[in-house]
Amino acid sequence: MLKLNQYNIVVLTEADFETQIVYNEYCRKHKIFFISCDVRGVWSYVFNDFGESFEVTDKDGVDPVEYFIQNITNEEQALVTLLDKT
């Protein structure tokens, strides 16, 4: 593994799950922030590990909203259509 101790954050992309675990455990042990992300077609993900003391707070208490995109037109001012009731 590369000498990562000189960094305070590591961003890992295009890695299999086992590799992500190895790097995340190393970073956590050495108090290095860790982000793993990838894009696979229309799907993507981001995993953040900023240590045990990192806390996310929600300023308004409203649950996050998820939308499923049905269509996006190919125009300069694109029209995004969402699936209903999903």
Backbone as JSON, one array per atom type, in Angstrom:
{
  "sequence": "MLKLNQYNIVVLTEADFETQIVYNEYCRKHKIFFISCDVRGVWSYVFNDFGESFEVTDKDGVDPVEYFIQNITNEEQALVTLLDKT",
  "N": [[0.85, -1.18, 0.0], [0.46, 2.25, -0.7], [2.32, 4.93, 0.84], [0.39, 6.53, 2.84], [0.28, 8.18, 4.99], [1.11, 10.8, 4.82], [-0.99, 12.28, 4.0], [-4.16, 13.89, 4.67], [-6.6, 13.17, 3.81], [-8.06, 10.6, 1.83], [-9.13, 9.74, -1.36], [-10.81, 7.31, -3.01], [-11.38, 5.62, -6.02], [-13.08, 3.54, -8.44], [-12.63, 0.96, -7.34], [-12.72, -2.39, -6.1], [-14.94, -3.93, -3.67], [-13.56, -5.25, -1.55], [-11.02, -4.04, -1.65], [-11.73, -1.42, -1.01], [-12.47, -1.76, 1.66], [-10.01, -2.5, 2.84], [-8.47, -0.13, 2.45], [-10.09, 1.74, 3.78], [-10.03, 0.77, 6.45], [-7.29, 1.06, 6.99], [-7.03, 3.86, 6.73], [-8.77, 4.74, 8.77], [-7.48, 3.72, 11.04], [-5.18, 5.28, 11.02], [-6.17, 7.8, 11.33], [-7.01, 9.21, 9.04], [-9.05, 10.91, 6.8], [-11.56, 9.38, 4.73], [-12.83, 8.75, 1.52], [-14.82, 6.97, -0.68], [-15.81, 6.42, -3.98], [-17.8, 5.95, -6.95], [-18.93, 5.63, -10.34], [-21.3, 3.94, -12.15], [-22.56, 3.54, -15.0], [-25.78, 4.79, -15.01], [-25.94, 4.77, -12.31], [-24.56, 5.65, -9.17], [-22.31, 6.05, -6.34], [-21.32, 7.24, -3.11], [-19.17, 6.92, -0.43], [-18.42, 8.0, 2.76], [-16.02, 8.31, 5.33], [-15.3, 9.87, 8.07], [-14.26, 9.44, 10.53], [-14.9, 8.37, 13.95], [-15.84, 10.44, 15.58], [-17.08, 12.21, 13.93], [-19.94, 14.06, 13.1], [-23.06, 14.34, 11.59], [-25.3, 16.9, 11.14], [-28.66, 17.99, 10.92], [-30.11, 20.78, 9.74], [-32.84, 21.5, 9.56], [-34.43, 19.31, 10.15], [-35.95, 17.94, 8.32], [-36.73, 15.05, 6.48], [-34.5, 13.59, 4.08], [-35.09, 13.72, 0.53], [-35.89, 11.41, -2.01], [-35.69, 10.91, -5.5], [-36.75, 9.34, -8.48], [-35.59, 9.36, -11.69], [-37.31, 9.57, -14.69], [-37.01, 10.48, -17.29], [-34.82, 12.53, -19.26], [-34.69, 15.27, -21.29], [-32.93, 16.08, -24.34], [-32.05, 18.81, -24.7], [-31.05, 22.3, -24.8], [-32.18, 23.66, -22.6], [-32.91, 21.46, -20.62], [-35.57, 19.14, -19.9], [-36.6, 17.54, -17.06], [-38.13, 14.59, -16.16], [-39.89, 13.03, -13.61], [-40.51, 9.86, -12.0], [-43.72, 9.03, -10.86], [-44.97, 8.72, -7.5], [-42.85, 7.28, -6.35]],
  "CA": [[0.0, 0.0, 0.0], [1.2, 3.5, -0.74], [2.48, 5.61, 2.13], [-0.69, 7.5, 2.87], [0.34, 8.97, 6.22], [1.39, 12.2, 4.54], [-2.24, 12.91, 3.58], [-5.22, 13.93, 5.68], [-7.79, 12.58, 3.2], [-7.82, 9.72, 0.69], [-10.3, 9.53, -2.2], [-10.6, 6.07, -3.76], [-12.39, 5.38, -7.05], [-12.93, 2.37, -9.3], [-12.04, -0.12, -6.54], [-13.67, -3.4, -5.66], [-15.36, -3.78, -2.28], [-12.49, -5.7, -0.65], [-9.99, -3.0, -1.64], [-12.29, -0.3, -0.26], [-12.4, -2.1, 3.08], [-8.6, -2.43, 3.25], [-8.06, 1.27, 2.51], [-10.85, 2.41, 4.83], [-9.49, 0.36, 7.75], [-5.98, 1.71, 7.13], [-7.24, 5.29, 6.96], [-9.37, 4.93, 10.09], [-6.43, 3.44, 12.02], [-4.21, 6.37, 10.99], [-6.91, 9.06, 11.45], [-7.05, 9.86, 7.73], [-10.41, 10.89, 6.26], [-11.65, 8.46, 3.62], [-13.99, 8.82, 0.64], [-14.8, 6.03, -1.79], [-16.92, 6.75, -4.86], [-17.72, 5.38, -8.29], [-20.09, 5.78, -11.21], [-21.5, 2.76, -12.99], [-23.72, 3.87, -15.84], [-26.61, 5.84, -14.4], [-25.87, 4.61, -10.86], [-23.32, 6.11, -8.54], [-22.34, 6.02, -4.89], [-20.25, 7.9, -2.36], [-19.06, 6.5, 0.97], [-17.52, 8.88, 3.52], [-15.69, 7.94, 6.7], [-14.51, 10.95, 8.64], [-13.92, 9.08, 11.9], [-16.0, 8.1, 14.9], [-16.37, 11.65, 16.21], [-17.75, 13.05, 12.93], [-21.38, 14.06, 13.29], [-23.84, 15.07, 10.59], [-26.48, 17.51, 11.74], [-29.67, 18.42, 9.96], [-30.54, 22.09, 10.24], [-34.28, 21.71, 9.61], [-35.12, 18.1, 10.59], [-36.76, 17.36, 7.25], [-36.11, 13.86, 5.9], [-34.05, 13.77, 2.7], [-36.04, 13.27, -0.48], [-35.34, 10.66, -3.14], [-36.47, 10.96, -6.73], [-36.32, 8.47, -9.57], [-35.72, 10.09, -12.95], [-37.88, 8.78, -15.77], [-36.5, 10.92, -18.58], [-34.21, 13.85, -19.37], [-34.63, 15.63, -22.71], [-31.6, 16.45, -24.82], [-32.16, 20.18, -25.18], [-30.24, 23.22, -24.01], [-32.92, 23.78, -21.35], [-33.44, 20.1, -20.5], [-36.74, 18.9, -19.07], [-36.42, 16.32, -16.28], [-39.41, 14.0, -15.78], [-39.73, 12.09, -12.5], [-41.52, 8.83, -11.84], [-44.71, 9.37, -9.83], [-45.2, 7.82, -6.36], [-41.69, 6.42, -6.05]],
  "C": [[0.89, 1.24, 0.0], [1.34, 4.09, 0.66], [1.48, 6.76, 2.17], [-0.63, 8.42, 4.07], [0.62, 10.44, 6.0], [0.13, 12.99, 4.16], [-3.24, 12.94, 4.74], [-6.55, 13.43, 5.12], [-7.37, 11.73, 2.0], [-9.15, 9.57, -0.03], [-9.99, 8.35, -3.11], [-11.73, 5.9, -4.76], [-12.07, 4.1, -7.79], [-12.24, 1.21, -8.58], [-13.1, -1.12, -6.16], [-13.9, -3.26, -4.15], [-14.26, -4.16, -1.29], [-11.38, -4.66, -0.54], [-10.46, -1.78, -0.86], [-12.18, -0.55, 1.24], [-10.97, -1.98, 3.59], [-8.17, -0.97, 3.42], [-8.8, 2.02, 3.62], [-10.32, 2.05, 6.21], [-8.13, 1.0, 8.01], [-6.16, 3.19, 7.48], [-7.81, 5.55, 8.36], [-8.32, 4.75, 11.18], [-5.45, 4.61, 12.14], [-4.86, 7.76, 11.01], [-6.84, 9.9, 10.17], [-8.5, 9.79, 7.25], [-10.42, 10.04, 4.99], [-12.95, 8.67, 2.85], [-13.79, 7.78, -0.46], [-16.02, 6.33, -2.66], [-16.7, 6.11, -6.23], [-19.01, 5.68, -9.03], [-20.14, 4.56, -12.1], [-22.75, 2.99, -13.82], [-24.5, 5.0, -15.21], [-26.59, 5.77, -12.88], [-24.53, 5.11, -10.34], [-23.45, 5.96, -7.03], [-21.15, 6.79, -4.34], [-20.31, 7.36, -0.94], [-18.04, 7.4, 1.63], [-17.28, 8.29, 4.89], [-14.74, 9.01, 7.23], [-14.23, 10.71, 10.12], [-15.13, 8.97, 12.79], [-16.6, 9.37, 15.48], [-17.07, 12.58, 15.22], [-19.26, 12.93, 13.09], [-22.04, 14.89, 12.19], [-25.07, 15.63, 11.28], [-27.39, 18.02, 10.64], [-30.27, 19.71, 10.49], [-32.04, 22.25, 10.36], [-35.07, 20.46, 9.99], [-35.98, 17.43, 9.54], [-36.01, 16.16, 6.66], [-35.64, 14.16, 4.48], [-35.06, 13.16, 1.72], [-35.29, 12.52, -1.58], [-36.27, 10.79, -4.32], [-35.89, 9.95, -7.71], [-36.61, 9.21, -10.87], [-36.25, 9.14, -14.02], [-37.24, 9.17, -17.1], [-35.84, 12.3, -18.43], [-34.11, 14.16, -20.86], [-33.25, 16.14, -23.06], [-31.66, 17.83, -25.47], [-31.28, 21.08, -24.33], [-30.86, 23.47, -22.64], [-33.64, 22.43, -21.13], [-34.64, 20.04, -19.57], [-36.53, 17.54, -18.38], [-37.8, 15.85, -15.84], [-39.13, 12.94, -14.71], [-40.81, 11.05, -12.52], [-42.45, 9.25, -10.7], [-44.72, 8.3, -8.75], [-44.07, 6.84, -6.13], [-40.72, 7.17, -5.19]]
}
